[in-house]
């Protein structure tokens, strides 16, 4: 069946959450949002492109930082309202220069930092 | 630093997305939503509890199906507006009885089903 980006379910703002997962390690790196055009651009270019809610513009991941995300596999869930992009991540996914945005855990009621910013 | 559930950023509906990841395989199993009370219940009970937007009630994952999610690690992202729950999943995470909700890929413009429903 041909994939139609308009068959996905976008929220009232026209957005769908996209989880980025490393294709090799399986690590969950970040979650951001796409609109229908960002879905199309991601599939057409193979470069993961989000919609920046704060800047209200397309956000080709890594365009300024060089920390690009190459699309390895594009998946969506049973409700068609969440995306999973399996990617090859160059450098850090997080703007704090950590590999993943999910670097804080809650253990025994306390916040614990799990990883350091990457070198360089 | 002590963790305060009210320090997380909830959307205008009082919800935060939660990504569930298998603690062993690293597989991304599903994404659902929590409100502040669901966050508290999840941490207190060790049983992952979402907020069902359709039923407008707490949804203790697996309560009816037996497909429970035991919390292994609770993490949040740099913006404090997305959760990652690392879990031990009993049976299928998806209501279609598939291990993961992300069982459809888009490859060469075509939808491709990646996994079958589980047995039994």
Interface residues (C-beta under 8 A of the other chain):
Chain A: X1 X2 X3 X17 X19 X21 X25 X26 X27 X28 X30 X31 X43 X73 X74 X75 X76 X77 X78 X79 X82 X84 X94 X95 X96 X98 X101 X102 X103 X104 X105 X106 X107 X109 X110 X111 X114
Chain B: X1 X2 X3 X17 X19 X21 X25 X26 X27 X28 X30 X31 X43 X73 X74 X75 X76 X77 X78 X79 X82 X84 X94 X95 X96 X98 X101 X102 X103 X104 X105 X106 X107 X109 X110 X111 X114
